[in-house]
Amino acid sequence: MATDAQMQQVAELEVEMMSDMYRRMTTACQAKCIATSFKESELTKGEAVCLDRCVAKYLDVHEKLGKRLTSMSQGDEAALQKLAQQ
Amino acid sequence: MLGFIMDQNIQTFRDFLTQYNLVAENCFTACVNEFGSRTVNEKEEKCASNCLDKYLKMTQRVSQRFQEHQMLNSQANGAPM
């Protein structure tokens, strides 16, 4: 069974990974949506809409891949257990 | 307890400095391209200042949308907020 210290470590790792994801998302959406001429200091309408969609899509892809990875690793585990039983 | 508070503040300070370095790097790369003079000219300064303002507005917007997403997610999963 997991100890309190281990649970704590898992929680910390989750926070760390979440902020890493957030940082990557921000960088990716900046690259995709923000023009680099910087003629003005306001976000243009187009940039703002692009950012909104970019965040939604990034999180969607993140979630979908997470589900796939989870099912893949569960499939692997099941296969390994089958092998061990033979 | 004091150690915990210190850790939190150090982490916040570290995050701030990292962001600062990142935005400086991005805005320098985007705005400064000519090296005929050793001083930052008016155009480059304006560009860098717009770049910073825009970066702050961008991160604010991204953060809002992210928070909305998290909120909807936790409501959908029935987790207490």
Backbone of each chain as nested JSON, in Angstrom:
{
  "chains": [
    {"id": "A", "residues": [
      {"number": 1, "name": "MET", "atoms": {"N": [0.84, -1.207, 0.0], "CA": [0.0, 0.0, 0.0], "C": [0.872, 1.252, 0.0]}},
      {"number": 2, "name": "ALA", "atoms": {"N": [0.384, 2.305, -0.634], "CA": [1.168, 3.542, -0.716], "C": [1.198, 4.259, 0.636]}},
      {"number": 3, "name": "THR", "atoms": {"N": [2.353, 4.716, 0.996], "CA": [2.474, 5.465, 2.25], "C": [2.06, 6.917, 2.031]}},
      {"number": 4, "name": "ASP", "atoms": {"N": [1.92, 7.637, 3.147], "CA": [1.57, 9.055, 3.052], "C": [2.611, 9.825, 2.25]}},
      {"number": 5, "name": "ALA", "atoms": {"N": [3.883, 9.473, 2.503], "CA": [4.97, 10.172, 1.815], "C": [4.877, 9.942, 0.311]}},
      {"number": 6, "name": "GLN", "atoms": {"N": [4.523, 8.711, -0.067], "CA": [4.397, 8.404, -1.494], "C": [3.229, 9.149, -2.123]}},
      {"number": 7, "name": "MET", "atoms": {"N": [2.11, 9.188, -1.38], "CA": [0.938, 9.935, -1.859], "C": [1.297, 11.393, -2.084]}},
      {"number": 8, "name": "GLN", "atoms": {"N": [2.055, 11.943, -1.122], "CA": [2.503, 13.327, -1.201], "C": [3.341, 13.544, -2.459]}},
      {"number": 9, "name": "GLN", "atoms": {"N": [4.23, 12.588, -2.713], "CA": [5.091, 12.68, -3.89], "C": [4.271, 12.667, -5.176]}},
      {"number": 10, "name": "VAL", "atoms": {"N": [3.276, 11.778, -5.211], "CA": [2.412, 11.679, -6.391], "C": [1.671, 12.994, -6.61]}},
      {"number": 11, "name": "ALA", "atoms": {"N": [1.15, 13.575, -5.512], "CA": [0.416, 14.837, -5.619], "C": [1.333, 15.943, -6.14]}},
      {"number": 12, "name": "GLU", "atoms": {"N": [2.56, 15.991, -5.612], "CA": [3.507, 17.012, -6.052], "C": [3.842, 16.845, -7.532]}},
      {"number": 13, "name": "LEU", "atoms": {"N": [4.014, 15.597, -7.936], "CA": [4.332, 15.309, -9.333], "C": [3.19, 15.755, -10.246]}},
      {"number": 14, "name": "GLU", "atoms": {"N": [1.964, 15.524, -9.787], "CA": [0.801, 15.912, -10.579], "C": [0.773, 17.43, -10.794]}},
      {"number": 15, "name": "VAL", "atoms": {"N": [1.021, 18.176, -9.714], "CA": [1.041, 19.636, -9.816], "C": [2.148, 20.081, -10.763]}},
      {"number": 16, "name": "GLU", "atoms": {"N": [3.312, 19.451, -10.61], "CA": [4.467, 19.806, -11.427], "C": [4.179, 19.551, -12.912]}},
      {"number": 17, "name": "MET", "atoms": {"N": [3.576, 18.403, -13.205], "CA": [3.269, 18.049, -14.592], "C": [2.202, 18.973, -15.169]}},
      {"number": 18, "name": "MET", "atoms": {"N": [1.239, 19.329, -14.328], "CA": [0.177, 20.241, -14.762], "C": [0.782, 21.581, -15.151]}},
      {"number": 19, "name": "SER", "atoms": {"N": [1.712, 22.1, -14.34], "CA": [2.266, 23.414, -14.674], "C": [3.219, 23.306, -15.859]}},
      {"number": 20, "name": "ASP", "atoms": {"N": [3.843, 22.156, -16.037], "CA": [4.68, 21.945, -17.22], "C": [3.799, 21.951, -18.476]}},
      {"number": 21, "name": "MET", "atoms": {"N": [2.683, 21.263, -18.403], "CA": [1.732, 21.227, -19.523], "C": [1.251, 22.634, -19.839]}},
      {"number": 22, "name": "TYR", "atoms": {"N": [0.914, 23.369, -18.802], "CA": [0.413, 24.737, -18.954], "C": [1.447, 25.618, -19.666]}},
      {"number": 23, "name": "ARG", "atoms": {"N": [2.696, 25.479, -19.237], "CA": [3.781, 26.269, -19.822], "C": [3.928, 25.934, -21.309]}},
      {"number": 24, "name": "ARG", "atoms": {"N": [3.898, 24.645, -21.6], "CA": [4.045, 24.221, -23.003], "C": [2.88, 24.709, -23.852]}},
      {"number": 25, "name": "MET", "atoms": {"N": [1.684, 24.638, -23.273], "CA": [0.49, 25.087, -23.994], "C": [0.594, 26.581, -24.324]}},
      {"number": 26, "name": "THR", "atoms": {"N": [1.007, 27.369, -23.327], "CA": [1.153, 28.809, -23.533], "C": [2.144, 29.096, -24.655]}},
      {"number": 27, "name": "THR", "atoms": {"N": [3.296, 28.422, -24.624], "CA": [4.312, 28.628, -25.656], "C": [3.779, 28.233, -27.029]}},
      {"number": 28, "name": "ALA", "atoms": {"N": [3.101, 27.076, -27.093], "CA": [2.597, 26.583, -28.369], "C": [1.556, 27.544, -28.944]}},
      {"number": 29, "name": "CYS", "atoms": {"N": [0.627, 28.0, -28.091], "CA": [-0.44, 28.871, -28.585], "C": [0.096, 30.256, -28.937]}},
      {"number": 30, "name": "GLN", "atoms": {"N": [1.124, 30.698, -28.248], "CA": [1.747, 31.963, -28.623], "C": [2.343, 31.831, -30.026]}},
      {"number": 31, "name": "ALA", "atoms": {"N": [3.057, 30.753, -30.252], "CA": [3.699, 30.545, -31.556], "C": [2.648, 30.462, -32.663]}},
      {"number": 32, "name": "LYS", "atoms": {"N": [1.507, 29.841, -32.373], "CA": [0.504, 29.641, -33.418], "C": [-0.392, 30.857, -33.641]}},
      {"number": 33, "name": "CYS", "atoms": {"N": [-0.571, 31.679, -32.597], "CA": [-1.588, 32.738, -32.703], "C": [-1.079, 34.175, -32.712]}},
      {"number": 34, "name": "ILE", "atoms": {"N": [0.077, 34.426, -32.122], "CA": [0.486, 35.821, -31.933], "C": [1.479, 36.256, -33.016]}},
      {"number": 35, "name": "ALA", "atoms": {"N": [1.106, 37.297, -33.749], "CA": [2.001, 37.84, -34.774], "C": [3.231, 38.436, -34.106]}},
      {"number": 36, "name": "THR", "atoms": {"N": [4.391, 38.337, -34.771], "CA": [5.628, 38.772, -34.118], "C": [6.067, 40.171, -34.53]}},
      {"number": 37, "name": "SER", "atoms": {"N": [5.167, 40.921, -35.195], "CA": [5.583, 42.27, -35.59], "C": [5.469, 43.246, -34.422]}},
      {"number": 38, "name": "PHE", "atoms": {"N": [4.545, 42.998, -33.496], "CA": [4.318, 43.831, -32.314], "C": [4.166, 45.304, -32.658]}},
      {"number": 39, "name": "LYS", "atoms": {"N": [3.293, 45.567, -33.659], "CA": [3.008, 46.958, -34.011], "C": [2.113, 47.599, -32.956]}},
      {"number": 40, "name": "GLU", "atoms": {"N": [1.358, 46.764, -32.21], "CA": [0.506, 47.318, -31.152], "C": [0.578, 46.431, -29.922]}},
      {"number": 41, "name": "SER", "atoms": {"N": [0.092, 46.998, -28.801], "CA": [0.214, 46.256, -27.546], "C": [-1.055, 45.487, -27.203]}},
      {"number": 42, "name": "GLU", "atoms": {"N": [-2.129, 45.719, -27.968], "CA": [-3.378, 44.991, -27.705], "C": [-3.401, 43.683, -28.491]}},
      {"number": 43, "name": "LEU", "atoms": {"N": [-4.064, 42.68, -27.902], "CA": [-4.342, 41.475, -28.677], "C": [-5.353, 41.856, -29.749]}},
      {"number": 44, "name": "THR", "atoms": {"N": [-5.142, 41.442, -30.987], "CA": [-6.168, 41.7, -31.992], "C": [-7.318, 40.729, -31.763]}},
      {"number": 45, "name": "LYS", "atoms": {"N": [-8.468, 41.057, -32.354], "CA": [-9.645, 40.191, -32.235], "C": [-9.307, 38.765, -32.694]}},
      {"number": 46, "name": "GLY", "atoms": {"N": [-8.651, 38.705, -33.832], "CA": [-8.288, 37.406, -34.4], "C": [-7.371, 36.616, -33.482]}},
      {"number": 47, "name": "GLU", "atoms": {"N": [-6.406, 37.301, -32.885], "CA": [-5.468, 36.628, -31.979], "C": [-6.183, 36.093, -30.746]}},
      {"number": 48, "name": "ALA", "atoms": {"N": [-7.121, 36.913, -30.227], "CA": [-7.851, 36.502, -29.025], "C": [-8.689, 35.253, -29.3]}},
      {"number": 49, "name": "VAL", "atoms": {"N": [-9.403, 35.258, -30.413], "CA": [-10.225, 34.091, -30.769], "C": [-9.332, 32.874, -30.995]}},
      {"number": 50, "name": "CYS", "atoms": {"N": [-8.207, 33.097, -31.661], "CA": [-7.259, 32.015, -31.921], "C": [-6.768, 31.417, -30.604]}},
      {"number": 51, "name": "LEU", "atoms": {"N": [-6.433, 32.277, -29.627], "CA": [-5.957, 31.791, -28.318], "C": [-7.023, 30.925, -27.646]}},
      {"number": 52, "name": "ASP", "atoms": {"N": [-8.28, 31.411, -27.656], "CA": [-9.37, 30.656, -27.033], "C": [-9.476, 29.255, -27.644]}},
      {"number": 53, "name": "ARG", "atoms": {"N": [-9.467, 29.21, -28.967], "CA": [-9.605, 27.913, -29.643], "C": [-8.382, 27.048, -29.415]}},
      {"number": 54, "name": "CYS", "atoms": {"N": [-7.207, 27.703, -29.42], "CA": [-5.952, 26.974, -29.244], "C": [-5.933, 26.27, -27.89]}},
      {"number": 55, "name": "VAL", "atoms": {"N": [-6.33, 26.986, -26.831], "CA": [-6.357, 26.393, -25.488], "C": [-7.324, 25.215, -25.464]}},
      {"number": 56, "name": "ALA", "atoms": {"N": [-8.534, 25.407, -26.028], "CA": [-9.534, 24.335, -26.028], "C": [-9.007, 23.108, -26.769]}},
      {"number": 57, "name": "LYS", "atoms": {"N": [-8.393, 23.345, -27.918], "CA": [-7.926, 22.217, -28.717], "C": [-6.73, 21.533, -28.079]}},
      {"number": 58, "name": "TYR", "atoms": {"N": [-5.831, 22.335, -27.498], "CA": [-4.645, 21.757, -26.849], "C": [-5.072, 20.822, -25.728]}},
      {"number": 59, "name": "LEU", "atoms": {"N": [-6.012, 21.317, -24.887], "CA": [-6.47, 20.514, -23.754], "C": [-7.191, 19.262, -24.244]}},
      {"number": 60, "name": "ASP", "atoms": {"N": [-7.918, 19.403, -25.354], "CA": [-8.638, 18.271, -25.928], "C": [-7.655, 17.19, -26.377]}},
      {"number": 61, "name": "VAL", "atoms": {"N": [-6.638, 17.624, -27.136], "CA": [-5.632, 16.673, -27.611], "C": [-4.912, 16.032, -26.425]}},
      {"number": 62, "name": "HIS", "atoms": {"N": [-4.564, 16.863, -25.442], "CA": [-3.881, 16.375, -24.237], "C": [-4.689, 15.259, -23.582]}},
      {"number": 63, "name": "GLU", "atoms": {"N": [-5.989, 15.506, -23.454], "CA": [-6.875, 14.556, -22.795], "C": [-7.009, 13.268, -23.614]}},
      {"number": 64, "name": "LYS", "atoms": {"N": [-7.212, 13.44, -24.927], "CA": [-7.392, 12.268, -25.8], "C": [-6.149, 11.378, -25.777]}},
      {"number": 65, "name": "LEU", "atoms": {"N": [-4.969, 12.02, -25.881], "CA": [-3.74, 11.228, -25.875], "C": [-3.562, 10.546, -24.525]}},
      {"number": 66, "name": "GLY", "atoms": {"N": [-3.934, 11.259, -23.457], "CA": [-3.853, 10.675, -22.115], "C": [-4.686, 9.404, -22.031]}},
      {"number": 67, "name": "LYS", "atoms": {"N": [-5.895, 9.463, -22.563], "CA": [-6.774, 8.28, -22.544], "C": [-6.168, 7.133, -23.339]}},
      {"number": 68, "name": "ARG", "atoms": {"N": [-5.624, 7.485, -24.514], "CA": [-5.027, 6.431, -25.343], "C": [-3.829, 5.802, -24.646]}},
      {"number": 69, "name": "LEU", "atoms": {"N": [-2.967, 6.647, -24.086], "CA": [-1.785, 6.129, -23.397], "C": [-2.193, 5.235, -22.236]}},
      {"number": 70, "name": "THR", "atoms": {"N": [-3.228, 5.68, -21.496], "CA": [-3.69, 4.88, -20.363], "C": [-4.167, 3.511, -20.829]}},
      {"number": 71, "name": "SER", "atoms": {"N": [-4.996, 3.508, -21.893], "CA": [-5.527, 2.216, -22.346], "C": [-4.412, 1.352, -22.927]}},
      {"number": 72, "name": "MET", "atoms": {"N": [-3.421, 2.013, -23.579], "CA": [-2.284, 1.245, -24.104], "C": [-1.518, 0.575, -22.979]}},
      {"number": 73, "name": "SER", "atoms": {"N": [-1.247, 1.332, -21.909], "CA": [-0.432, 0.749, -20.845], "C": [-1.22, -0.298, -20.065]}},
      {"number": 74, "name": "GLN", "atoms": {"N": [-2.56, -0.108, -19.994], "CA": [-3.382, -1.14, -19.363], "C": [-3.38, -2.408, -20.205]}},
      {"number": 75, "name": "GLY", "atoms": {"N": [-3.451, -2.228, -21.555], "CA": [-3.395, -3.364, -22.47], "C": [-2.089, -4.129, -22.326]}},
      {"number": 76, "name": "ASP", "atoms": {"N": [-0.976, -3.353, -22.219], "CA": [0.348, -3.959, -22.037], "C": [0.391, -4.793, -20.771]}},
      {"number": 77, "name": "GLU", "atoms": {"N": [-0.176, -4.209, -19.694], "CA": [-0.143, -4.895, -18.409], "C": [-0.91, -6.214, -18.475]}},
      {"number": 78, "name": "ALA", "atoms": {"N": [-2.094, -6.147, -19.13], "CA": [-2.912, -7.348, -19.264], "C": [-2.164, -8.413, -20.057]}},
      {"number": 79, "name": "ALA", "atoms": {"N": [-1.491, -7.976, -21.136], "CA": [-0.737, -8.919, -21.966], "C": [0.396, -9.553, -21.166]}},
      {"number": 80, "name": "LEU", "atoms": {"N": [1.071, -8.723, -20.36], "CA": [2.181, -9.228, -19.535], "C": [1.683, -10.268, -18.538]}},
      {"number": 81, "name": "GLN", "atoms": {"N": [0.514, -9.977, -17.943], "CA": [-0.041, -10.913, -16.963], "C": [-0.384, -12.241, -17.623]}},
      {"number": 82, "name": "LYS", "atoms": {"N": [-0.931, -12.152, -18.859], "CA": [-1.265, -13.372, -19.604], "C": [-0.009, -14.2, -19.847]}},
      {"number": 83, "name": "LEU", "atoms": {"N": [1.062, -13.475, -20.265], "CA": [2.331, -14.151, -20.537], "C": [2.85, -14.855, -19.286]}},
      {"number": 84, "name": "ALA", "atoms": {"N": [2.715, -14.12, -18.147], "CA": [3.229, -14.672, -16.892], "C": [2.474, -15.934, -16.492]}},
      {"number": 85, "name": "GLN", "atoms": {"N": [1.181, -15.967, -16.854], "CA": [0.365, -17.131, -16.473], "C": [0.7, -18.365, -17.306]}},
      {"number": 86, "name": "GLN", "atoms": {"N": [1.184, -18.132, -18.544], "CA": [1.443, -19.287, -19.42], "C": [2.641, -20.12, -18.96]}}
    ]},
    {"id": "B", "residues": [
      {"number": 1, "name": "MET", "atoms": {"N": [6.886, 24.888, 9.431], "CA": [5.924, 25.821, 8.838], "C": [6.642, 26.96, 8.13]}},
      {"number": 2, "name": "LEU", "atoms": {"N": [7.645, 27.527, 8.812], "CA": [8.418, 28.617, 8.212], "C": [9.096, 28.102, 6.947]}},
      {"number": 3, "name": "GLY", "atoms": {"N": [9.616, 26.898, 7.051], "CA": [10.267, 26.286, 5.899], "C": [9.312, 26.151, 4.738]}},
      {"number": 4, "name": "PHE", "atoms": {"N": [8.089, 25.766, 5.036], "CA": [7.072, 25.586, 4.001], "C": [6.779, 26.902, 3.292]}},
      {"number": 5, "name": "ILE", "atoms": {"N": [6.566, 27.967, 4.104], "CA": [6.277, 29.286, 3.53], "C": [7.452, 29.753, 2.665]}},
      {"number": 6, "name": "MET", "atoms": {"N": [8.662, 29.562, 3.186], "CA": [9.865, 29.928, 2.438], "C": [9.879, 29.197, 1.096]}},
      {"number": 7, "name": "ASP", "atoms": {"N": [9.627, 27.875, 1.136], "CA": [9.64, 27.074, -0.078], "C": [8.653, 27.63, -1.097]}},
      {"number": 8, "name": "GLN", "atoms": {"N": [7.446, 27.954, -0.626], "CA": [6.411, 28.472, -1.512], "C": [6.88, 29.759, -2.186]}},
      {"number": 9, "name": "ASN", "atoms": {"N": [7.414, 30.683, -1.367], "CA": [7.842, 31.977, -1.905], "C": [9.002, 31.838, -2.862]}},
      {"number": 10, "name": "ILE", "atoms": {"N": [9.935, 30.972, -2.504], "CA": [11.087, 30.752, -3.382], "C": [10.594, 30.226, -4.725]}},
      {"number": 11, "name": "GLN", "atoms": {"N": [9.649, 29.302, -4.679], "CA": [9.113, 28.732, -5.918], "C": [8.426, 29.808, -6.758]}},
      {"number": 12, "name": "THR", "atoms": {"N": [7.617, 30.653, -6.081], "CA": [6.942, 31.745, -6.785], "C": [7.956, 32.698, -7.418]}},
      {"number": 13, "name": "PHE", "atoms": {"N": [8.982, 33.024, -6.659], "CA": [10.032, 33.919, -7.142], "C": [10.767, 33.286, -8.321]}},
      {"number": 14, "name": "ARG", "atoms": {"N": [11.041, 31.989, -8.188], "CA": [11.718, 31.263, -9.259], "C": [10.872, 31.286, -10.542]}},
      {"number": 15, "name": "ASP", "atoms": {"N": [9.556, 31.024, -10.39], "CA": [8.652, 31.042, -11.538], "C": [8.654, 32.413, -12.2]}},
      {"number": 16, "name": "PHE", "atoms": {"N": [8.603, 33.446, -11.362], "CA": [8.594, 34.813, -11.882], "C": [9.858, 35.089, -12.693]}},
      {"number": 17, "name": "LEU", "atoms": {"N": [11.008, 34.729, -12.138], "CA": [12.274, 34.988, -12.832], "C": [12.366, 34.203, -14.139]}},
      {"number": 18, "name": "THR", "atoms": {"N": [11.858, 32.976, -14.116], "CA": [11.879, 32.153, -15.325], "C": [11.021, 32.781, -16.417]}},
      {"number": 19, "name": "GLN", "atoms": {"N": [9.82, 33.258, -16.016], "CA": [8.926, 33.934, -16.956], "C": [9.604, 35.172, -17.529]}},
      {"number": 20, "name": "TYR", "atoms": {"N": [10.243, 35.91, -16.657], "CA": [10.927, 37.146, -17.017], "C": [12.003, 36.859, -18.075]}},
      {"number": 21, "name": "ASN", "atoms": {"N": [12.814, 35.829, -17.822], "CA": [13.856, 35.455, -18.782], "C": [13.245, 35.039, -20.119]}},
      {"number": 22, "name": "LEU", "atoms": {"N": [12.158, 34.298, -20.027], "CA": [11.511, 33.79, -21.233], "C": [10.967, 34.926, -22.085]}},
      {"number": 23, "name": "VAL", "atoms": {"N": [10.267, 35.873, -21.442], "CA": [9.656, 36.966, -22.204], "C": [10.738, 37.884, -22.765]}},
      {"number": 24, "name": "ALA", "atoms": {"N": [11.813, 38.073, -22.015], "CA": [12.917, 38.897, -22.509], "C": [13.547, 38.25, -23.738]}},
      {"number": 25, "name": "GLU", "atoms": {"N": [13.738, 36.943, -23.674], "CA": [14.307, 36.214, -24.81], "C": [13.406, 36.322, -26.039]}},
      {"number": 26, "name": "ASN", "atoms": {"N": [12.09, 36.053, -25.829], "CA": [11.136, 36.095, -26.941], "C": [11.082, 37.47, -27.58]}},
      {"number": 27, "name": "CYS", "atoms": {"N": [10.977, 38.511, -26.745], "CA": [10.798, 39.858, -27.277], "C": [12.082, 40.362, -27.925]}},
      {"number": 28, "name": "PHE", "atoms": {"N": [13.216, 39.981, -27.374], "CA": [14.485, 40.367, -27.997], "C": [14.579, 39.739, -29.381]}},
      {"number": 29, "name": "THR", "atoms": {"N": [14.272, 38.442, -29.439], "CA": [14.358, 37.726, -30.708], "C": [13.402, 38.309, -31.747]}},
      {"number": 30, "name": "ALA", "atoms": {"N": [12.185, 38.686, -31.289], "CA": [11.193, 39.196, -32.23], "C": [11.489, 40.621, -32.669]}},
      {"number": 31, "name": "CYS", "atoms": {"N": [12.093, 41.43, -31.804], "CA": [12.167, 42.877, -32.059], "C": [13.535, 43.406, -32.478]}},
      {"number": 32, "name": "VAL", "atoms": {"N": [14.592, 42.766, -32.049], "CA": [15.91, 43.335, -32.318], "C": [16.623, 42.52, -33.39]}},
      {"number": 33, "name": "ASN", "atoms": {"N": [16.764, 43.123, -34.562], "CA": [17.338, 42.374, -35.686], "C": [18.488, 43.084, -36.382]}},
      {"number": 34, "name": "GLU", "atoms": {"N": [18.671, 44.388, -36.067], "CA": [19.737, 45.125, -36.73], "C": [20.802, 45.493, -35.713]}},
      {"number": 35, "name": "PHE", "atoms": {"N": [22.046, 45.35, -36.128], "CA": [23.131, 45.639, -35.196], "C": [24.103, 46.666, -35.756]}},
      {"number": 36, "name": "GLY", "atoms": {"N": [23.539, 47.72, -36.385], "CA": [24.354, 48.801, -36.902], "C": [24.711, 49.793, -35.802]}},
      {"number": 37, "name": "SER", "atoms": {"N": [24.015, 49.705, -34.686], "CA": [24.292, 50.594, -33.564], "C": [24.236, 49.779, -32.278]}},
      {"number": 38, "name": "ARG", "atoms": {"N": [24.91, 50.275, -31.223], "CA": [24.92, 49.478, -30.001], "C": [23.819, 49.88, -29.025]}},
      {"number": 39, "name": "THR", "atoms": {"N": [22.989, 50.834, -29.43], "CA": [21.868, 51.196, -28.557], "C": [20.55, 50.717, -29.161]}},
      {"number": 40, "name": "VAL", "atoms": {"N": [19.605, 50.445, -28.266], "CA": [18.271, 50.027, -28.705], "C": [17.565, 51.254, -29.271]}},
      {"number": 41, "name": "ASN", "atoms": {"N": [17.13, 51.194, -30.526], "CA": [16.474, 52.366, -31.1], "C": [15.005, 52.429, -30.702]}},
      {"number": 42, "name": "GLU", "atoms": {"N": [14.378, 53.543, -31.083], "CA": [13.005, 53.813, -30.647], "C": [12.048, 52.725, -31.122]}},
      {"number": 43, "name": "LYS", "atoms": {"N": [12.244, 52.303, -32.36], "CA": [11.362, 51.301, -32.944], "C": [11.477, 49.978, -32.179]}},
      {"number": 44, "name": "GLU", "atoms": {"N": [12.705, 49.608, -31.871], "CA": [12.931, 48.35, -31.15], "C": [12.358, 48.416, -29.742]}},
      {"number": 45, "name": "GLU", "atoms": {"N": [12.5, 49.579, -29.121], "CA": [11.996, 49.731, -27.76], "C": [10.472, 49.646, -27.739]}},
      {"number": 46, "name": "LYS", "atoms": {"N": [9.843, 50.327, -28.727], "CA": [8.381, 50.292, -28.836], "C": [7.914, 48.857, -29.06]}},
      {"number": 47, "name": "CYS", "atoms": {"N": [8.608, 48.164, -29.943], "CA": [8.267, 46.777, -30.263], "C": [8.387, 45.904, -29.014]}},
      {"number": 48, "name": "ALA", "atoms": {"N": [9.47, 46.054, -28.278], "CA": [9.689, 45.234, -27.083], "C": [8.635, 45.523, -26.028]}},
      {"number": 49, "name": "SER", "atoms": {"N": [8.283, 46.804, -25.908], "CA": [7.283, 47.172, -24.907], "C": [5.9, 46.642, -25.299]}},
      {"number": 50, "name": "ASN", "atoms": {"N": [5.554, 46.727, -26.589], "CA": [4.31, 46.119, -27.071], "C": [4.332, 44.615, -26.863]}},
      {"number": 51, "name": "CYS", "atoms": {"N": [5.484, 44.039, -27.111], "CA": [5.655, 42.588, -26.985], "C": [5.36, 42.145, -25.55]}},
      {"number": 52, "name": "LEU", "atoms": {"N": [5.897, 42.875, -24.582], "CA": [5.653, 42.537, -23.165], "C": [4.179, 42.693, -22.805]}},
      {"number": 53, "name": "ASP", "atoms": {"N": [3.585, 43.833, -23.204], "CA": [2.16, 44.063, -22.901], "C": [1.301, 42.95, -23.482]}},
      {"number": 54, "name": "LYS", "atoms": {"N": [1.625, 42.604, -24.721], "CA": [0.834, 41.593, -25.411], "C": [1.023, 40.232, -24.748]}},
      {"number": 55, "name": "TYR", "atoms": {"N": [2.231, 39.961, -24.333], "CA": [2.526, 38.697, -23.663], "C": [1.694, 38.566, -22.389]}},
      {"number": 56, "name": "LEU", "atoms": {"N": [1.637, 39.641, -21.616], "CA": [0.87, 39.627, -20.366], "C": [-0.615, 39.407, -20.644]}},
      {"number": 57, "name": "LYS", "atoms": {"N": [-1.123, 40.09, -21.691], "CA": [-2.535, 39.914, -22.028], "C": [-2.802, 38.502, -22.526]}},
      {"number": 58, "name": "MET", "atoms": {"N": [-1.835, 37.986, -23.268], "CA": [-1.987, 36.621, -23.786], "C": [-2.031, 35.611, -22.634]}},
      {"number": 59, "name": "THR", "atoms": {"N": [-1.076, 35.713, -21.706], "CA": [-1.038, 34.748, -20.596], "C": [-2.302, 34.861, -19.743]}},
      {"number": 60, "name": "GLN", "atoms": {"N": [-2.802, 36.097, -19.593], "CA": [-4.029, 36.302, -18.83], "C": [-5.202, 35.581, -19.484]}},
      {"number": 61, "name": "ARG", "atoms": {"N": [-5.288, 35.72, -20.809], "CA": [-6.387, 35.09, -21.529], "C": [-6.293, 33.57, -21.491]}},
      {"number": 62, "name": "VAL", "atoms": {"N": [-5.077, 33.071, -21.717], "CA": [-4.862, 31.619, -21.672], "C": [-5.232, 31.082, -20.286]}},
      {"number": 63, "name": "SER", "atoms": {"N": [-4.827, 31.812, -19.265], "CA": [-5.115, 31.383, -17.893], "C": [-6.62, 31.348, -17.615]}},
      {"number": 64, "name": "GLN", "atoms": {"N": [-7.348, 32.363, -18.121], "CA": [-8.808, 32.39, -17.954], "C": [-9.459, 31.163, -18.588]}},
      {"number": 65, "name": "ARG", "atoms": {"N": [-9.089, 30.899, -19.828], "CA": [-9.693, 29.773, -20.559], "C": [-9.359, 28.452, -19.885]}},
      {"number": 66, "name": "PHE", "atoms": {"N": [-8.109, 28.348, -19.392], "CA": [-7.674, 27.127, -18.705], "C": [-8.503, 26.912, -17.435]}},
      {"number": 67, "name": "GLN", "atoms": {"N": [-8.68, 27.988, -16.68], "CA": [-9.462, 27.892, -15.446], "C": [-10.903, 27.481, -15.728]}},
      {"number": 68, "name": "GLU", "atoms": {"N": [-11.479, 28.053, -16.792], "CA": [-12.846, 27.678, -17.171], "C": [-12.924, 26.19, -17.488]}},
      {"number": 69, "name": "HIS", "atoms": {"N": [-11.929, 25.732, -18.234], "CA": [-11.891, 24.316, -18.603], "C": [-11.804, 23.422, -17.363]}},
      {"number": 70, "name": "GLN", "atoms": {"N": [-10.915, 23.801, -16.433], "CA": [-10.739, 23.019, -15.205], "C": [-12.034, 22.976, -14.399]}},
      {"number": 71, "name": "MET", "atoms": {"N": [-12.693, 24.132, -14.343], "CA": [-13.932, 24.26, -13.581], "C": [-15.001, 23.332, -14.163]}},
      {"number": 72, "name": "LEU", "atoms": {"N": [-15.177, 23.382, -15.495], "CA": [-16.17, 22.531, -16.165], "C": [-15.848, 21.057, -15.951]}},
      {"number": 73, "name": "ASN", "atoms": {"N": [-14.552, 20.755, -16.061], "CA": [-14.106, 19.377, -15.892], "C": [-14.452, 18.84, -14.511]}},
      {"number": 74, "name": "SER", "atoms": {"N": [-14.14, 19.622, -13.485], "CA": [-14.352, 19.115, -12.125], "C": [-15.841, 19.046, -11.808]}},
      {"number": 75, "name": "GLN", "atoms": {"N": [-16.633, 19.93, -12.449], "CA": [-18.09, 19.849, -12.26], "C": [-18.618, 18.582, -12.936]}},
      {"number": 76, "name": "ALA", "atoms": {"N": [-18.086, 18.297, -14.144], "CA": [-18.545, 17.121, -14.886], "C": [-18.206, 15.836, -14.132]}},
      {"number": 77, "name": "ASN", "atoms": {"N": [-17.065, 15.855, -13.432], "CA": [-16.661, 14.658, -12.688], "C": [-17.305, 14.592, -11.312]}},
      {"number": 78, "name": "GLY", "atoms": {"N": [-18.115, 15.588, -10.989], "CA": [-18.81, 15.594, -9.705], "C": [-17.888, 15.818, -8.526]}},
      {"number": 79, "name": "ALA", "atoms": {"N": [-16.686, 16.321, -8.78], "CA": [-15.771, 16.59, -7.668], "C": [-16.182, 17.876, -6.971]}},
      {"number": 80, "name": "PRO", "atoms": {"N": [-16.072, 17.934, -5.656], "CA": [-16.412, 19.167, -4.963], "C": [-15.424, 20.263, -5.291]}},
      {"number": 81, "name": "MET", "atoms": {"N": [-15.928, 21.472, -5.513], "CA": [-15.029, 22.587, -5.825], "C": [-14.707, 23.378, -4.589]}}
    ]}
  ]
}
